[in-house]
């Protein structure tokens, strides 16, 4: 008996060595090459004939959800191929089955046994772990290996040139999961996976896909293959103590339901939890046929992904046939992939034989080196035409029950797609689709392939999902971790401006405006947040806020609470909440009262305003003179007198003291409009001058940040803030000019001393601090220039912390309800209200842009009046011209003249004379001319009558 036991042990050792021997040559593949075709061939048919039969291997686990569906699918495909006269004419397709029994070692042995039958291709395995091992065998023997169920993304690497899959790569499924996580607004997930090649590599791809969506895997929970319920329970208890409530389950179909069974017992399938399953769960449900209610109770609210196969006549015929083959078992997607795998090989063999290729095998010299061993490695042969056959398979364009089968450059099937299922009630409900062409969509992928790819966030859409606990709104996806660890909150231990944040003797050990805002926001959260405040700094000077942020990044603190400015460099490493107070850098400088100037009366208007106003006084005076000159004797006389009248009338209207009366309608119209303009200008001037003379005017030799940059004087900044780095790095101010100041007393003394006595010319600090400084200094100092940065204060959380989002929402709620203003009044209610900025006299001057509308109306009125006036003058001039009859008599007198001159053109001098004449004189002349014309016409009529009477 002992001898028998030792023999068994020896056989186990020998089998183990065989598996090692088949893996080891791959590592040494680069050491020597040889010609496969030069070796002796076996089973080589004549060149002109195709073989009577050809062998194809099938390696999978019989007793599994996938295997139980795959085996009848293989047999059905083999029968269909052999019955089809259009494929492999005269050649029978044989499938040699081997059970891998879910064991890497037994699977390797099964692969070796398949190769002994001189197969031209092998279908399988279903396990990615076994696929990694037997891919080395396929590489060595040049036998294409088509897997219908191994989804590990790393199997597509260049390391396995003879491996390709007829199913989908998990690379795409993990991107589908990442899109769902991003679509729902979650930032962290916990990955629960089986600890083998498929699980580890799939989760690794999921982490990369989530990173592109600004999300991450917060914890990886690995399950040992074949783990019992106790191990799964221990693992789920540990992950339930963590913050994330979004679980992605990527396990094997045969043991995956145990995860949900244990989760149900732990109360982890209720409201607030999110469970996302990969394709293993739909495989289990589809294989069961009629799913019992107990199983469905475990899965309520779960979201799962299933391989998508478009509806077609071929698929419907196969499903009807399946009901006859397996009436008590359901049909999962892997059965469809298994069926298509056989047909793909058959179609490829048909093309292979049509190209007059032969199926030949040869011995591998490397295998003959083991003749001394009792193992029959020499029975293994190399498929000589395997490389060509692989090329044909990769180039196939075949349509099967799963749709079009084509391979891309990475040996993956093109157009990968998944169905998004929501388990509710008595079964799964489809809520959408996913494809790498359009992302999440409610439209079947094949209808979108004709359109340009669009995976933008705005294009993502799913139907409503019912989450665990019958919740229709997407859960928040996280809770505060229930692991007994309170939130570690870093608070700067300030020595200045302690109203904002400072140390306190009473619990919780800190106080101030920022602390009250944080506590008020925490109270609005729908869950308790245990927390500990930890002072940061030695209390002798303000700590460096950049170093404080680095401590949060280094995971020494969970959050930093205080007067922390949100700047670009900090947002790259931490997540800030919504700003709870506005801030920005301003310049504070000493000011003094401006001395009164004897020319202050000129300050209300700008130079342009004075010039235009003066010009319009003269312009309107000239227009009124033109309009009144013919009617009003006060606007007539010698040229010198008329010029004086124009000037006097123009400027006297400023005080409404003009003594000349206007008598013409057009002149009165212009004067009324102009007096209205003068009224507005006078009122504005009076108001502005009053403000200038009565309001205290302050001045400073520092005008703002620009004047500070151009000077060489020292600038004070608060110790520990970002102001120093901003001035040096952004504004290129020399670091030697920057003087760090400790507290308000240092501020005031440095400003009072000035740059010549060892102080500073100005201080650059944030606006909230400056408000306190000006109040404490009794308004002796003011800000100069404009605020030259726009920032705010926020609370700094670790990167991708979901608590930051909830706190931002709470801060917005505090602002909308007015609570922020109440907290502000509590801590920052200043005794002295100071005008923050110096009132610049130039900014209070009235410019032309404030009055150009008035000047425009006045100008248009003057233009219309002049147009009407000159039209009347020209009309009168035309009436004063000599009649045509008079001109004809004048031409008879000058009949002898041959100079060629025509009628005398109108004279400009005569036109000016008419303009200069009084209106009364013009009317008298026109009246006389009309009377003369009437007499002339009467005398002409009388002489004509007498002539007619003298005719006999």
Secondary structure, 3 states (H helix, E strand, C coil): CHHHHHHHHHHHHHHHHHHHHHHHHHHCCCCCCCCCCCCCEECCCCCCCCCCEEEEEEEECCCCHHHHHHHHHHHHHHHHHHHCCCCCCCCEEEEEEEECCCCHHHHHHHHHHHHHCCCCEEEECCCHHHHHHHHHHHHHHCCEEEECCCCCHHHHCCCCCCEEECCCCHHHHHHHHHHHHHHHCCCEEEEEEECCHHHHHHHHHHHHHHHHCCCEEEEEEEECCCCCHHHHHHHHHHHHCCCECEEEEECCCCCCHHHHHHHHHCCCCCCCCEEEECCHHHHHHHHHCCCCHHHHHHCCCCEEEEECCCCCHHHHHHHHHHHHHCCCCCCCHHHHHHHHHHHHHHHHHHHHHHCCCCCCEEECHHHHCCCCCCCCHHHCEEECCHHHHHHHHHCCCEEECCEEECECCCCCECCCEEEEEEEECCEEEEEEEEECCCEEECCCHHHCCCCCCCCCHHHCCCCCCCECCCECCCCCCECCCCCCCCEEEEEECCCCCCCCCEECCCCCCEECHHHHHHHHHHHCCCCCCCEEEEEECCCCCCCCHHHHHHHHHCCCCCEEECCCECCHHHHCCEEECCCCEEECEEEEEECEECCCCCCHHHCCECHHHHHHHHHHHHHHHHHHHHHHCCCCHHHCCCHHHHHHHHHHHHHHHHHCCCCCCCCCHHHHHHHHHHHHHHHHHHHHHHHHHHHHHHCCCEECCCCCHHHHHHCCCCEEEECCCCHHHHHHHHCCCCHHHEEEECCHHHHHHHHHHCHHHCCCCEEEEEHHHHHHHHHHCCCCEEEECCCCCCEEECCEEECCCHHHHHHHHHHHHHHHCCHHHHHHHHHCCCCCCCCCECCCHHHHCECHHHCHHHHHHHHHHHHHHHHHHHHHHHHHHHHHCCCHHHHHHHHHHCCCCCCCCCCCCCCHHHHHHHHHCCHHHHHHHHHHHHHHHHHHHHHHHHHHHHHHHHCC
